[in-house]
Amino acid sequence: MTSSGHQHAVFVGRQQEIAALNSPLDDAMSGRGRLVMMAGEPGIGKTSIAQKIASRARSMGALIFWGWCYEREGAPPYWPWVQPIQSYIAKTTNRRTAPG
């Protein structure tokens, strides 16, 4: 535990998965964009792996966008793609129009 009372998660295993995602990240950072999708049963660590790669990408200067699927009926079309793009547009629009 840290002094603030939060535990730091230790990332154990999944070296093969991380290695498989490092290559597309390196390509993307070199200007050769790729799309990578992870799939699997709930609870197997997809989010943890994505967070690990996102952290590396952020440290390399990449912008990170997060989207998620709505688990029930009624989600708008393309929702996992629309929500992070809308959020980014709102943030950048507010920055440009804010005084100062």
mmCIF file of the C-alpha atoms, coordinates in Angstrom:
data_MODEL
# 
_entry.id   MODEL 
# 
loop_
_atom_site.group_PDB 
_atom_site.id 
_atom_site.type_symbol 
_atom_site.label_atom_id 
_atom_site.label_alt_id 
_atom_site.label_comp_id 
_atom_site.label_asym_id 
_atom_site.label_entity_id 
_atom_site.label_seq_id 
_atom_site.pdbx_PDB_ins_code 
_atom_site.Cartn_x 
_atom_site.Cartn_y 
_atom_site.Cartn_z 
_atom_site.occupancy 
_atom_site.B_iso_or_equiv 
_atom_site.pdbx_formal_charge 
_atom_site.auth_seq_id 
_atom_site.auth_comp_id 
_atom_site.auth_asym_id 
_atom_site.auth_atom_id 
_atom_site.pdbx_PDB_model_num 
ATOM 1   C CA . MET A 1 1   ? 0.000   0.000   0.000   1.00 0.00 ? 1   MET A CA 1 
ATOM 2   C CA . THR A 1 2   ? 1.056   3.560   -0.574  1.00 0.00 ? 2   THR A CA 1 
ATOM 3   C CA . SER A 1 3   ? 0.841   6.328   2.016   1.00 0.00 ? 3   SER A CA 1 
ATOM 4   C CA . SER A 1 4   ? -2.460  7.392   0.444   1.00 0.00 ? 4   SER A CA 1 
ATOM 5   C CA . GLY A 1 5   ? -3.925  3.966   1.123   1.00 0.00 ? 5   GLY A CA 1 
ATOM 6   C CA . HIS A 1 6   ? -4.066  2.791   -2.494  1.00 0.00 ? 6   HIS A CA 1 
ATOM 7   C CA . GLN A 1 7   ? -2.552  -0.464  -3.592  1.00 0.00 ? 7   GLN A CA 1 
ATOM 8   C CA . HIS A 1 8   ? -0.443  -0.557  -6.732  1.00 0.00 ? 8   HIS A CA 1 
ATOM 9   C CA . ALA A 1 9   ? -1.533  -3.372  -8.987  1.00 0.00 ? 9   ALA A CA 1 
ATOM 10  C CA . VAL A 1 10  ? 1.278   -5.674  -9.966  1.00 0.00 ? 10  VAL A CA 1 
ATOM 11  C CA . PHE A 1 11  ? 1.057   -6.780  -13.582 1.00 0.00 ? 11  PHE A CA 1 
ATOM 12  C CA . VAL A 1 12  ? 1.943   -10.463 -13.672 1.00 0.00 ? 12  VAL A CA 1 
ATOM 13  C CA . GLY A 1 13  ? 2.162   -12.620 -16.781 1.00 0.00 ? 13  GLY A CA 1 
ATOM 14  C CA . ARG A 1 14  ? 0.718   -11.724 -20.168 1.00 0.00 ? 14  ARG A CA 1 
ATOM 15  C CA . GLN A 1 15  ? 4.167   -11.013 -21.609 1.00 0.00 ? 15  GLN A CA 1 
ATOM 16  C CA . GLN A 1 16  ? 3.131   -12.702 -24.850 1.00 0.00 ? 16  GLN A CA 1 
ATOM 17  C CA . GLU A 1 17  ? 0.048   -10.500 -25.192 1.00 0.00 ? 17  GLU A CA 1 
ATOM 18  C CA . ILE A 1 18  ? 1.988   -7.344  -24.342 1.00 0.00 ? 18  ILE A CA 1 
ATOM 19  C CA . ALA A 1 19  ? 4.684   -8.247  -26.874 1.00 0.00 ? 19  ALA A CA 1 
ATOM 20  C CA . ALA A 1 20  ? 2.018   -8.835  -29.525 1.00 0.00 ? 20  ALA A CA 1 
ATOM 21  C CA . LEU A 1 21  ? 0.592   -5.348  -28.861 1.00 0.00 ? 21  LEU A CA 1 
ATOM 22  C CA . ASN A 1 22  ? 3.931   -3.539  -28.662 1.00 0.00 ? 22  ASN A CA 1 
ATOM 23  C CA . SER A 1 23  ? 4.600   -4.127  -32.362 1.00 0.00 ? 23  SER A CA 1 
ATOM 24  C CA . PRO A 1 24  ? 1.382   -2.440  -33.579 1.00 0.00 ? 24  PRO A CA 1 
ATOM 25  C CA . LEU A 1 25  ? 2.003   0.405   -31.120 1.00 0.00 ? 25  LEU A CA 1 
ATOM 26  C CA . ASP A 1 26  ? 5.508   0.920   -32.456 1.00 0.00 ? 26  ASP A CA 1 
ATOM 27  C CA . ASP A 1 27  ? 4.137   0.880   -36.014 1.00 0.00 ? 27  ASP A CA 1 
ATOM 28  C CA . ALA A 1 28  ? 1.467   3.435   -35.121 1.00 0.00 ? 28  ALA A CA 1 
ATOM 29  C CA . MET A 1 29  ? 4.008   5.719   -33.468 1.00 0.00 ? 29  MET A CA 1 
ATOM 30  C CA . SER A 1 30  ? 6.062   5.499   -36.676 1.00 0.00 ? 30  SER A CA 1 
ATOM 31  C CA . GLY A 1 31  ? 3.106   6.656   -38.773 1.00 0.00 ? 31  GLY A CA 1 
ATOM 32  C CA . ARG A 1 32  ? 1.902   3.225   -39.863 1.00 0.00 ? 32  ARG A CA 1 
ATOM 33  C CA . GLY A 1 33  ? -1.462  3.092   -38.127 1.00 0.00 ? 33  GLY A CA 1 
ATOM 34  C CA . ARG A 1 34  ? -3.119  -0.178  -37.221 1.00 0.00 ? 34  ARG A CA 1 
ATOM 35  C CA . LEU A 1 35  ? -6.288  -1.316  -35.551 1.00 0.00 ? 35  LEU A CA 1 
ATOM 36  C CA . VAL A 1 36  ? -6.039  -3.967  -32.868 1.00 0.00 ? 36  VAL A CA 1 
ATOM 37  C CA . MET A 1 37  ? -9.027  -5.511  -31.155 1.00 0.00 ? 37  MET A CA 1 
ATOM 38  C CA . MET A 1 38  ? -9.024  -7.718  -28.085 1.00 0.00 ? 38  MET A CA 1 
ATOM 39  C CA . ALA A 1 39  ? -11.770 -10.187 -27.350 1.00 0.00 ? 39  ALA A CA 1 
ATOM 40  C CA . GLY A 1 40  ? -12.369 -12.740 -24.663 1.00 0.00 ? 40  GLY A CA 1 
ATOM 41  C CA . GLU A 1 41  ? -14.412 -13.811 -21.715 1.00 0.00 ? 41  GLU A CA 1 
ATOM 42  C CA . PRO A 1 42  ? -15.147 -11.278 -18.970 1.00 0.00 ? 42  PRO A CA 1 
ATOM 43  C CA . GLY A 1 43  ? -12.497 -11.096 -16.289 1.00 0.00 ? 43  GLY A CA 1 
ATOM 44  C CA . ILE A 1 44  ? -9.520  -12.486 -18.197 1.00 0.00 ? 44  ILE A CA 1 
ATOM 45  C CA . GLY A 1 45  ? -7.558  -9.226  -18.154 1.00 0.00 ? 45  GLY A CA 1 
ATOM 46  C CA . LYS A 1 46  ? -8.379  -7.420  -21.401 1.00 0.00 ? 46  LYS A CA 1 
ATOM 47  C CA . THR A 1 47  ? -8.769  -4.058  -19.661 1.00 0.00 ? 47  THR A CA 1 
ATOM 48  C CA . SER A 1 48  ? -5.535  -4.484  -17.699 1.00 0.00 ? 48  SER A CA 1 
ATOM 49  C CA . ILE A 1 49  ? -3.627  -5.303  -20.874 1.00 0.00 ? 49  ILE A CA 1 
ATOM 50  C CA . ALA A 1 50  ? -5.192  -2.328  -22.692 1.00 0.00 ? 50  ALA A CA 1 
ATOM 51  C CA . GLN A 1 51  ? -4.300  -0.027  -19.789 1.00 0.00 ? 51  GLN A CA 1 
ATOM 52  C CA . LYS A 1 52  ? -0.706  -1.283  -19.805 1.00 0.00 ? 52  LYS A CA 1 
ATOM 53  C CA . ILE A 1 53  ? -0.338  -0.618  -23.542 1.00 0.00 ? 53  ILE A CA 1 
ATOM 54  C CA . ALA A 1 54  ? -2.137  2.732   -23.237 1.00 0.00 ? 54  ALA A CA 1 
ATOM 55  C CA . SER A 1 55  ? 0.285   3.765   -20.507 1.00 0.00 ? 55  SER A CA 1 
ATOM 56  C CA . ARG A 1 56  ? 3.233   2.942   -22.773 1.00 0.00 ? 56  ARG A CA 1 
ATOM 57  C CA . ALA A 1 57  ? 1.617   4.792   -25.670 1.00 0.00 ? 57  ALA A CA 1 
ATOM 58  C CA . ARG A 1 58  ? 0.943   7.842   -23.488 1.00 0.00 ? 58  ARG A CA 1 
ATOM 59  C CA . SER A 1 59  ? 4.588   7.860   -22.356 1.00 0.00 ? 59  SER A CA 1 
ATOM 60  C CA . MET A 1 60  ? 5.537   7.941   -26.049 1.00 0.00 ? 60  MET A CA 1 
ATOM 61  C CA . GLY A 1 61  ? 3.342   11.014  -26.641 1.00 0.00 ? 61  GLY A CA 1 
ATOM 62  C CA . ALA A 1 62  ? 0.222   9.363   -28.040 1.00 0.00 ? 62  ALA A CA 1 
ATOM 63  C CA . LEU A 1 63  ? -3.290  10.608  -27.375 1.00 0.00 ? 63  LEU A CA 1 
ATOM 64  C CA . ILE A 1 64  ? -5.357  7.893   -25.738 1.00 0.00 ? 64  ILE A CA 1 
ATOM 65  C CA . PHE A 1 65  ? -9.060  7.473   -26.453 1.00 0.00 ? 65  PHE A CA 1 
ATOM 66  C CA . TRP A 1 66  ? -11.226 5.096   -24.389 1.00 0.00 ? 66  TRP A CA 1 
ATOM 67  C CA . GLY A 1 67  ? -14.569 3.747   -25.530 1.00 0.00 ? 67  GLY A CA 1 
ATOM 68  C CA . TRP A 1 68  ? -16.662 0.895   -24.258 1.00 0.00 ? 68  TRP A CA 1 
ATOM 69  C CA . CYS A 1 69  ? -19.627 -1.141  -25.295 1.00 0.00 ? 69  CYS A CA 1 
ATOM 70  C CA . TYR A 1 70  ? -22.982 -0.696  -23.672 1.00 0.00 ? 70  TYR A CA 1 
ATOM 71  C CA . GLU A 1 71  ? -23.914 -4.119  -22.355 1.00 0.00 ? 71  GLU A CA 1 
ATOM 72  C CA . ARG A 1 72  ? -27.669 -3.775  -22.841 1.00 0.00 ? 72  ARG A CA 1 
ATOM 73  C CA . GLU A 1 73  ? -29.968 -3.137  -25.755 1.00 0.00 ? 73  GLU A CA 1 
ATOM 74  C CA . GLY A 1 74  ? -30.405 0.375   -27.063 1.00 0.00 ? 74  GLY A CA 1 
ATOM 75  C CA . ALA A 1 75  ? -26.821 1.513   -27.522 1.00 0.00 ? 75  ALA A CA 1 
ATOM 76  C CA . PRO A 1 76  ? -26.420 4.013   -30.342 1.00 0.00 ? 76  PRO A CA 1 
ATOM 77  C CA . PRO A 1 77  ? -24.663 2.763   -33.471 1.00 0.00 ? 77  PRO A CA 1 
ATOM 78  C CA . TYR A 1 78  ? -20.866 2.838   -33.267 1.00 0.00 ? 78  TYR A CA 1 
ATOM 79  C CA . TRP A 1 79  ? -21.041 3.916   -29.603 1.00 0.00 ? 79  TRP A CA 1 
ATOM 80  C CA . PRO A 1 80  ? -17.539 2.646   -28.644 1.00 0.00 ? 80  PRO A CA 1 
ATOM 81  C CA . TRP A 1 81  ? -16.118 4.892   -31.375 1.00 0.00 ? 81  TRP A CA 1 
ATOM 82  C CA . VAL A 1 82  ? -18.463 7.863   -31.059 1.00 0.00 ? 82  VAL A CA 1 
ATOM 83  C CA . GLN A 1 83  ? -18.073 8.511   -27.338 1.00 0.00 ? 83  GLN A CA 1 
ATOM 84  C CA . PRO A 1 84  ? -14.294 9.074   -27.212 1.00 0.00 ? 84  PRO A CA 1 
ATOM 85  C CA . ILE A 1 85  ? -14.373 11.179  -30.383 1.00 0.00 ? 85  ILE A CA 1 
ATOM 86  C CA . GLN A 1 86  ? -17.186 13.360  -28.999 1.00 0.00 ? 86  GLN A CA 1 
ATOM 87  C CA . SER A 1 87  ? -15.307 13.756  -25.728 1.00 0.00 ? 87  SER A CA 1 
ATOM 88  C CA . TYR A 1 88  ? -12.121 14.776  -27.534 1.00 0.00 ? 88  TYR A CA 1 
ATOM 89  C CA . ILE A 1 89  ? -13.963 17.306  -29.697 1.00 0.00 ? 89  ILE A CA 1 
ATOM 90  C CA . ALA A 1 90  ? -15.677 18.801  -26.649 1.00 0.00 ? 90  ALA A CA 1 
ATOM 91  C CA . LYS A 1 91  ? -12.383 19.146  -24.777 1.00 0.00 ? 91  LYS A CA 1 
ATOM 92  C CA . THR A 1 92  ? -10.483 20.680  -27.676 1.00 0.00 ? 92  THR A CA 1 
ATOM 93  C CA . THR A 1 93  ? -13.358 23.020  -28.564 1.00 0.00 ? 93  THR A CA 1 
ATOM 94  C CA . ASN A 1 94  ? -13.553 24.230  -24.953 1.00 0.00 ? 94  ASN A CA 1 
ATOM 95  C CA . ARG A 1 95  ? -9.799  24.862  -24.886 1.00 0.00 ? 95  ARG A CA 1 
ATOM 96  C CA . ARG A 1 96  ? -9.915  26.958  -28.042 1.00 0.00 ? 96  ARG A CA 1 
ATOM 97  C CA . THR A 1 97  ? -12.898 29.042  -26.931 1.00 0.00 ? 97  THR A CA 1 
ATOM 98  C CA . ALA A 1 98  ? -11.845 29.500  -23.298 1.00 0.00 ? 98  ALA A CA 1 
ATOM 99  C CA . PRO A 1 99  ? -10.353 32.917  -22.525 1.00 0.00 ? 99  PRO A CA 1 
ATOM 100 C CA . GLY A 1 100 ? -6.767  33.059  -21.489 1.00 0.00 ? 100 GLY A CA 1 
# 
